[in-house]
Structures are given as C-alpha cells and as structure tokens.
Amino acid sequence: MSHYKLKEKNYENLDKNIKIAFVTAEFNHNFTSELEAVNKAFLQNHGFENIDSYLVPGVFEIPGLVNKLLSNKKVDLVIALWVVIKWDTPHFDYVCAESARGIMDLSIKNENPIMNGVLTCFNEEQVQQRIKPVYALSGLNTLVEYNSI
C-alpha cells in the first residue's frame, strides 16, 4: 500500500457555507457508510457544516446522481464514495472502469470539483486499511485549487 500523504492546505480562506454532497453507493454499505462517516467528520472538524448525503443502490448510479446535483447547481463540491471488492469475477473490472469513466467525464465538463473516493480492493482487509479521511482532504485541496484559478 502506498504511503503517500496529502498535505493540508489553508482552508481558512474557504467559505465554510459551501454546499458539499456525499453521493455514496449502498452496495458494500458496511464499508461505504464508515467511509462517509470518517470523511464527514473530517469536514465538520474543519468547520464545514452544509453537508448533504445521498445514497444510491450501486456504483453505476453514482455518475447519474452527481450529474443531476451539478446540473441543478445544488452543490459546490461532490464527494463520490464507493467500494468494490474483486472476489472471483471480472464484473469488478467493468463496474470500476465504467463508473470511474462516468465521474471523469463529469469532472471535465463541470465547473465544480468532484472527488472520486473509490476503493477498489481485492479483499475486505484492504478496504479496512484504506478507510481514512483522505477523500475529504482531497476534496478540500481541490476546492482550494479551483478557487485560485
């Protein structure tokens, strides 16, 4: 596992009233709910309170809801969270690739940042090692960069 660590930027200049949305897959909910809780706590600890959560059935539904939220101008930052475990079938490859492509396409065409908080792991132990506030931190760092352009 990589030991890369994101560096916190200056969040003091960010509007704490920005609208943040988590779009979380219900599939593997025992992991995705924990992933969302850890990242939401990180944001709240940094003074961000205007946070909504949206639950979708699976990974394929995430890009559609993200698109709707951004099209309706309801959010300033989206953090999409999902966990896919490989197990024994190639279904993993299709689900991960197509969902990531959907998020990437939306990121390119939208003004607001979208964080793809994806965990694609071979087993549950790998998932547990990776449930950390890195996605919220990535989202805030990206928001700082978007505001400076």
C-alpha positions in Angstrom: 0.0 0.0 0.0 1.2 3.5 -0.9 2.3 5.7 2.0 1.6 8.9 0.0 0.1 11.6 2.3 -1.9 14.6 1.1 -0.8 17.9 2.7 -3.5 20.1 4.1 -3.8 23.5 2.5 -5.1 26.6 4.0 -8.9 26.1 4.5 -9.4 29.3 6.4 -10.0 31.2 3.1 -12.7 28.8 2.0 -16.4 29.7 2.6 -17.5 27.3 5.3 -21.1 27.6 4.0 -20.3 25.9 0.7 -22.7 23.1 -0.2 -21.0 19.7 0.0 -22.7 16.5 -1.1 -21.7 12.9 -0.5 -23.0 10.5 -3.1 -22.4 7.1 -1.6 -23.1 3.6 -3.0 -25.3 1.4 -0.8 -23.6 -1.7 -2.2 -21.0 -2.8 0.4 -22.7 -0.4 2.8 -20.9 -1.7 5.8 -17.8 -0.1 4.3 -19.2 2.9 2.4 -21.1 4.1 5.4 -17.9 4.1 7.5 -16.0 5.7 4.7 -18.6 8.5 4.5 -18.7 9.0 8.3 -14.9 9.3 8.6 -14.8 11.9 5.8 -17.9 13.8 7.0 -16.3 14.1 10.5 -13.1 15.4 8.9 -15.0 18.1 7.1 -17.0 19.1 10.2 -13.9 19.3 12.2 -12.6 21.9 9.7 -15.8 24.0 10.1 -17.9 22.7 7.1 -21.5 22.1 8.2 -23.5 22.4 5.0 -23.2 18.7 4.1 -25.9 16.5 2.5 -25.7 12.8 1.9 -27.3 10.9 -0.9 -27.4 7.1 -1.1 -27.6 5.3 -4.4 -28.0 1.5 -4.9 -24.7 0.8 -6.5 -21.6 2.2 -8.2 -23.3 2.6 -11.7 -25.9 5.0 -10.3 -23.3 7.4 -8.8 -22.5 9.4 -12.1 -26.2 9.9 -12.8 -27.0 11.5 -9.4 -23.8 13.5 -9.4 -24.8 14.9 -12.9 -28.2 15.8 -11.6 -26.8 17.6 -8.5 -24.3 19.6 -10.6 -26.9 20.4 -13.3 -29.3 21.8 -10.8 -26.5 23.8 -9.2 -27.3 22.3 -5.8 -23.7 21.7 -4.7 -20.2 23.2 -4.7 -18.3 20.0 -4.1 -19.3 16.4 -4.6 -17.5 13.5 -2.9 -18.5 10.2 -4.5 -17.8 7.2 -2.4 -17.9 3.5 -3.4 -16.2 0.3 -2.5 -15.8 -2.6 -4.9 -14.1 -5.8 -3.9 -12.7 -8.0 -6.7 -13.6 -11.5 -5.5 -13.8 -14.1 -8.3 -15.4 -12.5 -11.3 -14.4 -9.9 -14.0 -17.6 -7.9 -13.1 -15.3 -5.9 -10.8 -13.3 -4.6 -13.9 -16.4 -3.4 -15.7 -18.0 -1.8 -12.7 -14.9 0.1 -11.7 -13.9 1.2 -15.2 -17.3 2.5 -16.3 -18.2 4.2 -13.1 -14.8 5.9 -12.9 -15.2 7.0 -16.6 -18.6 8.5 -15.8 -17.1 10.5 -12.9 -14.2 11.6 -15.1 -16.5 12.8 -17.9 -18.5 14.8 -15.4 -15.3 16.3 -13.9 -14.2 17.5 -17.3 -17.5 19.2 -18.2 -18.4 20.8 -14.9 -17.0 23.8 -13.0 -17.4 22.3 -9.6 -15.0 19.7 -8.3 -16.0 16.1 -8.0 -13.9 13.8 -5.8 -13.9 10.1 -6.8 -13.5 8.5 -3.4 -13.2 5.0 -4.8 -11.9 1.9 -3.1 -11.2 -0.9 -5.5 -9.7 -3.7 -3.4 -9.0 -7.4 -3.6 -10.4 -8.2 -0.1 -12.0 -6.7 2.9 -8.8 -6.3 4.8 -7.5 -3.9 2.1 -10.8 -1.9 2.4 -10.3 -1.6 6.2 -6.7 -0.3 5.7 -8.0 2.4 3.3 -11.0 3.9 5.2 -9.5 7.2 6.0 -10.4 11.0 5.7 -8.2 11.2 2.5 -11.2 11.9 0.3 -12.5 14.8 2.2 -8.9 16.2 2.3 -8.6 15.7 -1.4 -11.9 17.5 -2.0 -10.9 20.5 0.1 -7.5 20.7 -1.5 -9.2 20.5 -4.9 -11.6 23.2 -3.9 -8.7 25.5 -2.9 -7.1 24.9 -6.3 -10.4 25.6 -8.2 -10.8 28.9 -6.2 -7.3 30.0 -7.1 -7.8 29.6 -10.9 
